[in-house]
Amino acid sequence: MLQLWSKPRGMGRVRIARCIALLVAVQRTQGLATSAFSESFSGAAADGLRLRVISWNVAAVNNNPFEYWITHPKSEYKQLMDSVENSISNPGKEDVLVHEVFTDEMFERLAQQMRSAELEGVDFVEKLWVSTYRGRRIISEFLRDPVIGKKRLASMPDRVTNTIQLLQGRTYRPSVVNCYVGELGSLEVWFKKWLTFFFDEDVHLDSSGSKKVYSLLQKIRKKKYPAISDEEEAASIPLQLMMQGIFDAILMRLMLKADVSGGWEELRQEICESLNSKKSQLIQGILEETYQDADVLFLQEAGNELLSSIREKYSDAFHVAVPRSFSNERAQNSVILLRRSFFAEPKEVEIPADGWEPGDLLLLRCQVHDGPEIALASFHGDTNGLLTIPMLSKVWKHLPVSRLVFGLDANTHEKRADGKAHVLDFEETYRALGLHACWGEKPKLYTTFNARTYLQPQLNKAAKSTELEAKGDRNPKDFVLFTEHFKVGTVIRDNTGEGRYVEDMVFPTLQFPSDHALVAVDLLLESSGQSEL
């Protein structure tokens, strides 16, 4: 049994850390603990401080459980998704008219609620229903209509009402594409709940009092979205409600038709638990079990719930550092955890944002107990990775000390394409600065493999189950960079949470709730004439 230790006289804190690491190793041999890191430094023998680091973009919470293909243990999942895919890509007789799904009676009930709410433009929307939308085909002329997308008539209300963050907790629009709690049942059962959500449910977003959900919708301005007409802008709130109703009804029909086993709602709840409601717990479980020995943890896109839990559980053993520019609203921040037994209190080195979002970059200056100062940094790049190289150059310019370890999601890409950062350009940049990457001469090792399904609004980006590699995001995006002061031992890619990487497997999975692989690196900070570490 591990006992509490007091500091022996004359023993440095890093030596104490080594003793603790030895005890953990003993526990592991007795089956009491597991870790991806070996018991001793995995590289060539040298004097110095062993530094076990991980970098992981834990990814923002995804509100739509079906937006991306996942690896699911049940065959029913693939059958369901393949059926939906076939219905949308080859609809045939299933491409029925809108009013056969979102019926005239449904529209009349919606129009009555909108008039009772005194929304502007209901008469105009009623005319559009008759002249433009009720007679359209649900797939070819509605879901696949690019003009609806350009006008944001369905995507805008979905963004506002899909998942609403309340003063306490969340509420969800009754829909296929979120984590609505409860059964949606038939189209009629769904629509009754849908109307109640928009017009009867009170939501408390802040201390200003309650609001009805429909009141959260804003007009779609022609100035920002020129595809919309002046009349549509004036009536855009009731128009959004109608279009959202049609969109949700079509998805309900698709799922009910595709669900031969009758268990689609159970699948949805399972995915929601792993990738949404229990995501923070899964992440912490991986960190606490497989990577319990890590001395530095670079996290990107950490949400508020995860950060709150980390502060509660890790603060005794780790410094938990967040940027001064931390953004509560975005809830996607870079965070660094440093083991207290190795590091004194860190200090942030502020670098003005230059295109990246507040909270994306964190640079720290840290004093190793009985050793030198080092810099630690964590960064989350923009979607196309175009800010990564300028950011790295700026960090290098403001680097407070010569030693650096940097965990980042660079968002670099394997194939050259206009408007996207190429991984070899990134490699050329960090090498020119004198930095090394954990991958050595293999900067093209993939750390993402995900692809969109047909159950999301951007159908032009959807991949069939046979097109995952061709149309998916399979790229070398995640790195740990370091200066010449460090030797590298074992490097681990992990998309399972078990310290291993499964090639050709899309992720997240129910056990691994991120679309970025975790990168673990065994480093040794060489003494280089410093006092013994």
N, C-alpha and C positions, 0 to 999 in steps of 0.2 A: 504494500500500500504506500502511495506517495504521501510523505509527511510534509508539513510546513517547515520551511527553512528560514532561519535567521542568518544574516550575513556574518560569516566568520571573520574575525579580526585579521586584517591584512590581505583579504581576498578581494580582488576587483570584481565589479558587477558583471563583466563579460565572462569571467571565470565561473561565477555563480551560474550564469546562463548555460555554460557548458555542462555543469553538473546536472542542472535540470534537464537538459537535452539527453544526458546519459540515462537519467531515471526514466524519461519517456521511452527511450530505446528499450530499457528493461521491461517496461510495461508492454511494449509492442511484442516482444518475444514471448511474453506470457499470455498473449491474446487479449490484452486489456485495451489496446489502442492500435490504430492503423494509420499509416501516413504514406503519401506518395514519395516523400523524400527518404533517401537512404539514411542509415544511422551515422555515417561519416561522409565527409565531402567526397563527391563522386568523380572529381577531376584529378589531375596530377598533383602529387603531394607538394605542399608549399606552406610556409608560415603565413598566418594571417587570420582574418576573421571570416568565418563562414556566414554567408548571408543567403537565406532561403527566401526567395521572392516569388510572388504570383502576380499576374496581371489579368484582369477579367472585366470585360464589358458585360455587366450582368443584364443589360438591356432594359429599356423602359417597359412597364407593364403594358401588354397588348390587350385591348378591350375586346377584340374580336377573336374568339377562340378558333375560328375556322379560316382566318385570313391567310395563314401560311401552312404549307404541308408540314406535318410533324411525323416522327416515327412513333407509331402507336402499336402496342402489343396485340390489340384486337383486330381481327380481319374485318370486322364490321365497319371499322373506320375507313379503310381503303375502299370497300365496296360502296359505302355511302358517298365518299368524295368522287369516286369514279363515275357514279351514277349522276351526280350533280353536274360534273364536268361534261358528260355526254349530253345531258339535257340542254346545256347552254351552247356547246359547240356544234351539236347536231340536233336541234330541237324537234324538227319534223312536226308531227301532229300535236306535240306538247306546246308548240308556239301559239297558244290560244290567245283570244282577245283579252285586253285588260279588264273589261267589265265582267268577264267570266270568273275573274279572280277577286279583284276589288270591285264589288258589285255596285249597281246603281243605288241599292238600298244602303250600302255602306257609305257611299258618297253623300247621300242625303242626310244620314245621321251625322256625318262629319260637318257638313255645311250648316246644319242646325246648331251644332255646338259652336262653330266659328261665328255665326250671327249672334248667338247669345253672349259671346265674349266681345262683341262689337268690333271685330277685326275689319280693317279697311280692305275692300276689294273682293268680297266674297262673291258678288254677282259676276264680276269679271272671271273669277276662277270657275264658277259654275258654267259659264259659256265655254271656257277652255276645256273643261271636262267633256262636254258634249261634242265640241267641234274638233278637238285635237287629240285627246288622250284615251277616252273610253274605248275607241275602236282600234287602237294600236295592238300589234302583236307583242306579247310580254317580253320575249327574248330579243328578236331581231329589231324591233322598233321602239323598245323601251330600254331594257338593260344595256343594249349595244348602241344606243343613240349617242353619238359623241357630243351633240349640241346640248343635251341635258347635262352632260358633264361640264361643258364649258360654262354653262349658266349656273352651275353649282346648286341646282334645284333639289337634288337628293343628297349630295355629299355634305352640303352646308348644314342642314338640319340634323343629319346623322352625327356630324362632329359635335354639335351643341348638346344633343340629347341622348347620344348612345350610352354614355356613362357620366353621370353628373356627380361631381365631388361636392358633398354636403358639408355643413359645419361639423357634423359628426357622421362619418360613414359615407356611403355612396348609394345612389339609386340608379336603376337601369330602365331604359325604354324596353317594353316588351318586344323583343326582336330575336331573330336567329343569330345576328352578328354581334352579340355581346354576352355578358354573364348574368343575364336576368335570372333572378332567383324564383323558382316556381315553374310549373308546367305551362307551356303555351297551348298545348292541346290542339284543337281543330281551328280552322280559320275563324269561325264564329267566336269561339272562346278567346282566341288571340285578340280579335278586334275589340271585343268588349273591354279587355284589359288595356289595350292600346288607347282607346278613347279616355278611359278613366285616368290613365297616366298623364295625358296631355292637359285635360280640362278639369279634373277633380283633385289630383294629388297636389298637396302643398309641399314645396321644397324650401329648406332653410340653407341658403348658401353662405350667409354671414349673419352678423348681429342685426342687420337692418330689417329682419322680419321675413315672413313667408311669401312665396310667389307661386303662381301657377306655372307649369312647365312651358306652356305655349308662349308665355310672356318672355321667356329667355331668348326666343328667336329674334334675330335682327333682320332688317331689310337687306336684300342683296343689291348693292349699288352698281348702277351701270358704269359709273366712272372707274370702278375696279374690275368689273366683269362686263366688258362691252358687248358680249353676245346677247345680253338680256335687253329686252325692249323697255321703253319708258313705262308702258302699261304693266308689264310684268314686275318691274321694280316697285311700282306703287302698290301692287297686290302681292308682293313677294312673301309676306308672312303666311297668309292662307294658302298661297301657291306651294310653299315649302311643305306645309302640313299635308296637302293632297299628295304631293309627289313622294313624301316620306311614307305615307300610307300605302300607296301603290307599290313602292319598292319593297317594303316589309312584307306585304301580302304575297308578292311574287316569290320572295325567298321562302316564306312559309309553305307555299304550294310546292316549290322545288324539293324541300326537305321531306314533306309528307309523301310525295310521289317516290322519292329516292329511297325512303326508309323502309326497306322490305322486312327488316328484322323488328321494327317497332321500338328501337332503342336509341334514336338519335339524340333525344334530350338527355339521356343518361351519359352518352358520350360527351356531349357539350359540357355537362357539369363536371365530369372527370378532367377535361382539358382546362376548364376554368379554374379548378382547384389548383392544378399544377402550375399553370402559367399566369395566374392572376391572384386569387385569394390566398393561396398558400405558397406563392412564389418566394417570398422573403424567407419563409421557414426552410424551403428546399435549399436555397442559396446558403443559408447559415449552416444547414446540416452538412453540406459539402465542405464548407470552409472549416468547420469544427472537427470533422472526422478525417477526411482525406488530406487536408492541408493544415492540420493542427500545429505543425512545427514551423509554419511560415513565420518569418521575422518581419517581412514587409509585405503588405497587401495593397496593390494598386487596383482600385475599382473605378469603373467608368459607368456613367448613366445610372448611378445609384438613386433609387427613389426615396421619398421621405419616410415611408414606413420601414424600409430596410435600414436606413440610416438611424432611425430612432431605436430600432432593435439592436443594431450594432453598438450604439453608444451604451445601451443598457448592459449588454453582455460582455463587451470587449474592453471597456474603459479601465478596468482594474489592471489588465495586463498590457494594454496597448494605448499609445497616444492615438486618438482618432482625429485626424485633421481634415477639415473641409475648407474650401476657398472662402475668402472674405466676400467674394462676389456670388456666394451660394444663392441659388434661386429656388425658393419654395414653390413658385408657380410652375416652373418647368419640371421640377422633381426629377431631374436627370443631371446629377452632379458628379464630378470626379472627387474621389476620396482616397486618402492614404492612411493605412494603419501601420504603426511602428511599435515594435515590441519595446516596452519600457526598460527591460533589463539590458537592452543594447543601446538605447538612444535617450539622450536628454530631451527636454521639451523642444519640439521643432519650431522654427520660425518661418512664416510664409514670405516668399520673395514675390512681390506683386509685379505682374507684367500686364500692362494695359491690353484689353481685348482688341484684336485687330481682325474682325470679321467673325470670329467664333463667338458662341453664346456664353453669357455669364455662367460660371460654374464648370465650364468644360476643361479648364486648365488649372492645375494646382502644382506649384513649385515650392519645395521646402528646403531650408538649410538646416542640417541636423548634425549634432555633435555625438559621435560614437563614444560611449563611456571608455575611458582609458585609451582612446584612439583619435583618429583624425575627424575632421568635418567632411561630410559628403552632402551632395544635393540629391533629392529625390523628386520625381515629377510624375504626374498622371494626366493623361489627356484623352479626350474623346473628339475625333475628327468629324467634320461635316460629312454628309452622305456620300459625296463624290470624292472626298479626300483632298480637295484643292487647297485647303488651308493648312494641311499638315506640314508641308515643306517650309512655308513662310513662318509657321509657328515654331518649328524646330530651330530655324536660324535665329529667331528672336530670343528664344530661351537660351541658346548658346551665347548670344551677345550679352545677356543679363546674368549668366551663370555666376553665382557668388563664390564658388570654390571649384577646384579642378576635377574632383571626383563626382561622377554622376551615374545614377541608375534611373532609367525612365521606362515606365510601363505605359503603353498607349495602344489605343485602337486608331490606327493610322488611316483606316478606310481606303487603303490602296487596292488596286485592281491588277489582275494578271494580264488582261488583254488591253492593248492600247485602244483608247476611244476618246473622241472629242469630249471635253468637259469632265474627264475623270482622271484621277491621279494614278500613274503607273508605278508599280512596285519597284521596278529597276531604277526609275528616276529618284525615288525615295532612297533606295540603297546607295546610289551615287552621292546623294546629298549627305547622308549620315556618315558615310565613309570619308568624304572630303573634310568633315569636321573632326575626324579622328575617333568616331564612335564605332562600336561593334554591335552586332545584333545577335540575339540568342540563337538564331538559325544558322549562324556561320555563313557558309557559301550557298545556303539554300533558302533565299528569301521568299521563294514561291510556295512554301508550305501553306496549305489552306487552313484557315481558322474559321471560316463560315461556309455553310452549305444550306441555304434555304430558298424557297420558291413560293410565290403566291398561288393560291387556289382560285377557283372561280366564285368563291363566296366572299367577294370583296368588290368595291365599286370600280376599281381600275382593271377592267377586264382585258385591256390591251397588254397588261403585264402578267396575266395569268399563265401558268404553265400546266400542261397536261401531266398526268403521272408518268408519261413516257418522255417528258421534256425537262425533267428537273435539272439535269446537268446543263443542257443547252440554254435554258432560259432562267435558271436560278442564279442566286448570288453565291458563287463558290470561289472565294478569293483569299489571298494572303493578307489579312488586314491587321493582325495583332502581333505586337513586338514587345520585347524587353531590350532596350539599348543600354550600353554601359561604356565607360571610358576604359583606357588601357590599364587602369589600376586594378582591374578585376580579372580573375581567371574564371572560366565557365566550366561547369561540370555537366551533369545531366540536364536535359531540357525536355519538358513534357508538354504535349498537347493533350487536352482532355475535353471530350464532348460527351462523357458519360457520368462524370462526378466521381469516378473510381480510379482516376489517375491514368487513364488510357484513352486512346482516340480510335474510333471506328471509322475507317475510310468508307466513302460512298454511302454514308448515312446522313439523311437530312436531320437537322435539329433546329429547334428544341425537341425534347422528348418529355414524357411525363416525369422522368427522373432528373433530367438536366434542363432547367427552365430558361436557358438563354440561347440566342441564335449566334453567339460568339463562343468559340472554344476558350477555355481557361488555359493560360500559359504559365507554367511553373519552371523556375530556373534556379539551379544550385550554383551560387557564385562564391568566390573567395576574394575578399579584399586583402591584397597582399600587404605585408607589413611595411616594406620599403623603408626600413630604417626607423619606423615609428616604435614607440614603446610597445612592449609585448601586449597582445590583445587576448 
